[in-house]
Amino acid sequence: MSTSCFDREDETFIVLVNHEEQYSIWPHWKAVPGGWRQVEGVLGDKQTVCAWLDQTWTDMRPLSLRQWMAAQARDAGAAA
């Protein structure tokens, strides 16, 4: 039985981010998929990159939803 590269604790990972500011860990040797870009300066074992994600990605809502909710709050405030 083989183990996925994503399950290996000793693998070297990078962090990817998409246009919605959603993050993913990714093995450093795999091509970055379309729609994603590498976060500069974040590289390490799984524990290291996951710790960076825990500190950085504190709001899991996609960017478009956060923007929509902010617009709704502004509109509600303007109407009041």
C-alpha distances in whole Angstrom, upper triangle without the diagonal:
4,7,10,13,15,13,14,17,18,18,21,22,25,27,28,31,32,36,35,35,31,29,25,23,21,20,23,22,21,24,26,26,30,32,30,31,30,32,34,34,30,28,25,22,21,24,26,26,25,29,30,29,31,34,34,33,35,36,33,36,36,39,41,41,42,45,46,46,48,50,51,52,54,56,56,58,60,61,62
4,7,9,12,10,11,14,15,14,18,19,22,24,25,28,29,33,33,32,28,26,22,20,18,16,19,18,17,21,23,23,26,28,27,28,27,29,30,30,27,24,22,19,18,21,24,23,23,26,28,27,28,31,32,30,33,34,31,34,33,36,38,38,40,42,43,44,46,48,49,50,52,53,54,56,58,59,60
4,6,8,7,7,11,12,11,15,16,19,20,22,25,26,30,30,29,25,22,19,16,15,13,17,16,16,19,21,21,25,26,24,25,24,26,27,27,24,21,19,16,15,17,20,19,19,22,24,23,24,28,28,27,29,30,28,31,30,33,35,35,36,39,40,41,43,45,46,47,49,50,51,52,55,56,57
4,5,5,7,11,12,10,13,13,16,17,18,21,23,26,26,25,22,19,15,13,12,10,14,14,13,16,17,17,21,23,21,22,21,22,24,24,21,19,17,15,13,16,18,17,17,20,22,20,22,25,25,24,27,28,25,27,27,30,32,32,33,36,37,38,39,42,42,43,46,47,48,49,52,53,54
4,5,5,9,9,7,9,10,13,15,16,19,21,25,25,24,21,18,14,11,9,7,10,10,10,13,15,16,20,21,19,19,18,20,21,21,18,15,14,12,11,14,16,15,15,18,19,19,21,24,23,23,25,27,24,27,26,29,31,32,32,35,36,37,39,41,42,43,45,47,47,49,51,52,53
4,6,8,10,8,10,9,11,12,14,17,19,22,22,21,18,14,11,8,7,7,11,12,11,14,14,15,19,20,17,18,16,18,20,20,16,14,13,11,8,12,14,12,12,16,17,15,17,20,20,19,22,23,21,23,23,26,28,28,29,32,33,34,35,38,39,39,41,43,44,45,47,49,50
4,6,9,8,11,11,14,15,17,20,22,26,25,23,20,17,14,11,11,10,14,15,14,18,18,19,22,23,21,21,20,21,23,22,18,16,14,11,9,11,14,13,13,16,18,17,18,21,22,21,23,24,22,25,25,28,30,30,31,34,35,35,37,40,40,41,43,45,46,47,49,51,51
4,5,5,9,10,14,15,18,21,24,27,27,25,22,19,15,12,12,10,13,14,14,18,19,20,24,25,22,22,20,21,22,21,18,15,12,9,8,11,13,13,13,16,18,17,19,22,22,22,25,26,25,28,28,30,33,33,33,36,38,38,39,42,43,43,45,48,48,49,52,53,54
4,6,8,10,13,15,18,21,24,28,27,25,22,19,16,12,12,11,13,15,16,20,20,22,25,26,23,23,20,20,21,20,16,13,10,7,6,7,10,11,11,13,15,16,17,19,21,21,23,25,24,27,28,30,33,33,33,36,38,38,39,42,43,43,45,47,48,48,51,53,53
4,7,9,13,16,19,22,25,29,29,26,24,20,17,13,13,11,12,13,15,19,20,22,26,27,23,23,20,20,20,19,16,12,9,6,7,9,11,12,13,15,17,18,19,21,22,23,25,28,26,30,30,32,35,35,35,38,40,40,41,44,45,45,47,49,50,51,53,55,55
4,6,10,13,16,19,22,26,26,24,22,18,15,11,10,7,8,10,12,15,16,18,22,23,20,19,17,17,18,17,14,11,8,6,7,10,11,11,13,15,16,16,19,21,21,21,24,26,25,28,28,29,32,33,33,35,38,38,39,41,43,43,45,47,48,49,51,53,54
4,7,10,13,17,20,24,25,22,20,16,13,10,8,6,6,8,11,14,14,17,21,21,18,17,14,14,14,13,11,7,5,5,7,10,10,9,12,14,14,15,18,19,19,20,23,25,24,27,26,28,31,32,32,34,36,37,37,40,41,42,43,46,47,47,49,51,52
4,7,10,13,16,20,21,18,16,13,10,6,5,4,5,8,10,12,12,14,18,18,15,13,11,11,12,11,8,6,5,6,6,10,9,7,9,12,12,12,15,17,16,17,20,22,20,23,23,24,27,28,28,30,32,33,33,36,38,38,40,42,43,44,46,48,49
4,7,10,13,17,18,15,14,10,8,6,5,6,5,9,10,11,10,13,15,15,12,10,7,7,9,9,6,5,7,9,9,12,10,7,10,12,11,11,14,15,14,15,18,20,19,21,20,21,24,26,25,27,30,30,31,33,35,36,37,39,41,41,43,45,46
4,7,10,14,14,12,10,7,6,5,6,9,9,12,12,12,10,12,14,13,10,8,6,6,8,9,6,7,9,11,10,12,10,7,9,11,9,8,12,13,11,11,15,16,15,18,17,17,21,22,22,23,26,27,27,29,31,32,33,35,37,37,39,41,42
4,7,10,12,9,8,5,5,6,7,10,10,13,12,11,8,9,11,10,6,5,4,6,9,11,9,10,13,14,13,16,14,10,12,14,12,10,14,15,12,12,15,16,14,16,14,15,18,20,20,21,24,25,25,27,29,30,31,33,35,36,37,39,41
4,7,8,6,5,4,7,9,10,14,14,17,15,14,10,11,11,9,5,6,6,7,10,13,11,14,16,18,16,18,17,13,14,16,13,11,14,15,11,10,14,14,12,13,11,11,14,16,16,17,20,21,22,24,26,27,28,30,31,32,34,36,37
4,5,5,6,7,9,12,13,16,17,19,16,15,11,10,9,6,5,6,9,10,13,16,15,17,20,21,20,21,20,16,17,19,16,14,17,18,14,12,16,14,13,13,10,10,12,14,15,16,18,20,20,22,24,25,26,28,30,31,32,34,36
4,5,7,10,12,15,16,20,20,22,20,18,14,13,11,7,7,9,12,12,15,19,18,20,23,25,23,25,23,20,20,22,19,16,19,19,16,14,16,15,13,12,9,8,9,12,13,13,15,17,18,19,21,23,23,25,27,28,29,31,33
4,5,9,12,15,17,21,22,24,21,20,16,15,13,10,10,12,14,14,17,20,19,21,24,25,23,24,23,19,19,21,18,15,17,18,14,12,14,12,10,9,5,5,7,9,10,10,12,14,15,17,18,20,21,23,24,26,27,29,30
4,6,10,13,15,19,20,22,20,19,16,15,14,11,10,10,12,11,14,17,15,18,20,22,20,21,20,16,16,17,15,12,14,14,11,9,11,10,9,9,6,6,9,11,10,12,14,16,16,18,20,21,22,24,26,26,28,30,31
4,7,11,13,17,18,21,19,18,14,14,14,11,9,11,12,11,15,17,15,17,19,20,18,19,18,14,14,16,14,10,13,14,11,8,11,9,7,8,6,8,11,12,12,14,16,17,18,20,22,23,24,26,27,28,30,32,33
4,7,10,13,15,17,16,16,13,13,14,12,9,10,10,9,13,14,12,14,15,16,14,15,14,11,10,13,11,8,11,12,10,7,11,11,9,11,10,12,15,16,15,18,20,20,21,24,25,26,27,30,31,32,34,35,37
4,6,10,12,15,13,13,11,11,13,12,9,10,10,10,13,15,12,12,13,14,11,13,13,10,9,12,11,9,12,14,12,10,14,14,12,14,13,15,18,19,19,21,23,24,25,27,29,29,31,33,34,35,37,39,40
4,7,9,12,11,12,11,12,15,14,11,11,10,10,13,13,10,10,10,10,8,11,11,7,8,11,10,9,12,14,13,12,15,17,15,17,17,19,21,22,22,25,27,27,28,31,32,33,34,37,38,39,41,42,43
4,6,8,7,9,8,10,13,14,11,11,9,11,13,14,11,10,10,11,9,13,13,10,11,14,13,12,15,18,16,16,19,20,18,20,19,21,23,25,25,27,29,30,31,33,35,36,37,39,40,41,43,45,46
4,6,6,9,9,12,15,16,13,13,11,13,14,15,12,10,10,9,9,13,13,11,13,16,15,15,18,20,19,19,22,24,22,24,23,25,27,28,29,31,33,34,35,37,39,39,41,43,44,45,47,49,50
4,6,8,9,12,15,17,14,12,10,12,12,12,10,8,9,10,11,14,13,11,14,17,16,16,19,21,20,20,23,25,23,26,24,25,28,30,30,31,34,35,35,38,40,40,41,44,45,46,47,50,51
4,7,9,12,15,18,15,14,12,15,15,16,14,12,12,13,14,18,17,15,18,20,20,20,23,24,23,23,27,28,26,28,27,28,30,32,32,34,36,37,38,40,42,43,44,46,48,49,50,52,54
4,6,9,12,15,13,12,12,15,16,17,15,13,14,15,15,19,18,16,18,21,20,19,23,24,23,22,26,27,25,26,25,26,28,30,30,32,34,35,36,38,40,41,42,44,46,47,48,50,52
4,6,9,12,10,10,10,14,15,17,16,15,17,18,18,21,21,18,20,23,21,20,24,25,23,23,26,27,24,26,24,24,26,28,29,30,32,34,35,36,38,40,41,42,44,45,47,48,50
4,7,9,7,7,7,11,13,15,14,14,16,17,17,20,19,16,18,21,19,18,21,23,20,20,23,23,21,22,20,21,23,25,26,27,29,30,31,33,35,36,37,39,41,42,43,45,47
4,6,6,8,10,13,16,19,17,17,19,20,19,22,22,18,19,23,21,19,22,24,21,20,23,23,20,21,18,19,21,23,24,25,27,29,30,31,33,35,36,37,39,40,41,43,45
4,5,8,11,14,17,20,19,20,22,23,22,25,24,21,22,25,23,21,24,25,22,21,24,23,21,21,18,18,19,22,23,23,25,27,28,29,31,33,34,35,37,39,39,41,43
4,7,11,13,16,19,18,20,22,24,22,25,24,20,21,24,21,19,22,23,20,18,21,20,18,18,14,14,15,18,19,20,21,24,25,25,27,29,30,31,33,35,36,37,40
4,7,9,13,16,15,16,19,20,19,21,20,16,18,20,18,16,19,20,17,16,19,18,16,17,14,14,16,19,19,20,22,24,25,26,28,30,30,32,34,35,36,38,40
4,7,9,12,12,14,17,19,18,21,19,15,17,19,16,15,19,19,16,16,19,19,18,19,16,16,18,20,21,21,24,26,26,27,30,31,31,33,35,36,37,39,41
4,6,9,8,10,13,16,16,18,16,12,15,17,14,13,17,17,15,15,19,19,18,20,18,17,20,22,22,23,26,27,27,29,32,32,33,35,37,38,39,41,43
4,6,6,9,12,15,15,16,14,11,13,14,11,11,15,14,11,12,16,17,17,19,17,17,20,22,21,22,25,26,26,28,30,31,31,34,36,36,37,40,41
4,6,8,12,15,16,17,14,12,15,16,12,13,17,16,13,15,19,20,20,22,20,20,23,25,24,25,28,29,28,30,33,33,34,36,38,38,39,42,43
4,6,10,13,15,15,12,10,14,14,11,13,16,15,13,16,19,21,21,24,23,22,26,27,26,27,30,31,30,33,35,35,35,38,40,40,41,44,45
4,7,10,11,12,9,7,10,11,8,10,13,13,11,13,17,19,19,22,21,21,25,26,25,26,29,30,29,32,34,34,35,38,39,39,41,44,44
4,7,9,11,8,7,10,11,10,12,15,15,14,16,19,22,21,24,23,24,27,29,28,29,32,33,33,35,37,37,38,41,42,43,45,47,48
4,7,8,6,6,9,10,10,12,14,15,16,17,20,23,22,25,25,26,30,30,30,32,35,35,35,38,39,39,41,43,44,45,47,49,50
4,6,5,6,9,10,11,13,14,16,17,18,21,23,22,26,26,27,31,31,31,33,35,35,36,39,40,40,42,45,45,46,48,50,51
4,5,5,6,8,10,11,12,14,15,16,18,21,20,23,23,25,28,29,28,31,33,33,34,37,38,38,40,42,43,43,46,48,48
4,6,5,6,9,10,10,12,14,15,17,20,19,23,24,26,29,29,28,31,33,33,33,37,38,37,39,42,42,43,45,47,47
4,6,5,6,9,10,11,12,14,16,19,19,23,24,25,28,29,27,30,33,32,32,36,37,37,38,41,42,42,44,46,47
4,5,5,6,9,10,10,12,14,17,17,20,20,21,25,25,24,27,29,29,30,33,34,34,36,38,39,39,42,44,44
4,5,5,6,9,10,10,12,15,14,18,19,21,24,24,23,26,28,28,28,31,33,32,34,37,37,38,40,42,43
4,5,5,6,9,10,12,15,15,19,20,22,25,25,23,26,29,28,28,32,33,32,34,37,37,37,40,42,42
4,5,5,6,8,11,14,14,18,18,19,23,23,22,24,27,26,26,29,31,30,32,35,35,35,38,40,40
4,5,5,5,8,11,11,14,15,16,20,20,19,21,24,23,24,27,28,28,30,32,33,33,36,38,38
4,6,6,7,10,11,14,16,17,21,20,19,22,24,23,24,27,28,27,29,32,32,32,35,37,37
4,6,7,10,12,15,17,17,21,21,19,21,24,23,23,26,28,26,28,31,31,31,34,36,36
4,6,9,10,13,14,14,18,18,16,18,21,21,20,24,25,24,26,29,30,29,32,34,34
4,6,7,10,11,12,15,15,13,16,19,18,18,22,23,23,24,27,28,28,30,32,33
4,6,9,11,12,16,15,13,16,18,17,17,20,21,20,23,25,25,26,28,30,30
4,6,8,9,12,11,9,12,14,13,14,17,18,17,20,22,22,23,26,27,28
4,6,9,12,10,10,13,15,14,15,18,19,19,21,23,24,25,27,29,29
4,6,8,6,6,10,11,10,12,15,15,16,18,20,21,22,24,26,26
4,6,5,6,9,10,11,13,14,16,17,19,20,21,23,25,26,27
4,5,5,6,9,10,11,12,14,15,17,18,20,21,22,24,26
4,6,5,6,9,10,11,12,14,15,16,18,20,21,22,24
4,5,5,6,8,10,10,12,14,15,16,18,20,21,23
4,5,5,6,9,10,11,12,14,15,17,18,20,21
4,5,5,6,9,10,11,12,14,15,16,18,20
4,5,5,6,9,10,10,12,14,15,16,18
4,5,5,6,9,10,10,12,14,15,17
4,5,5,6,9,10,11,12,14,16
4,5,5,6,9,10,10,12,14
4,5,5,6,9,10,11,12
4,5,5,6,9,10,11
4,5,5,6,9,10
4,5,5,6,9
4,5,5,6
4,5,5
4,6
4
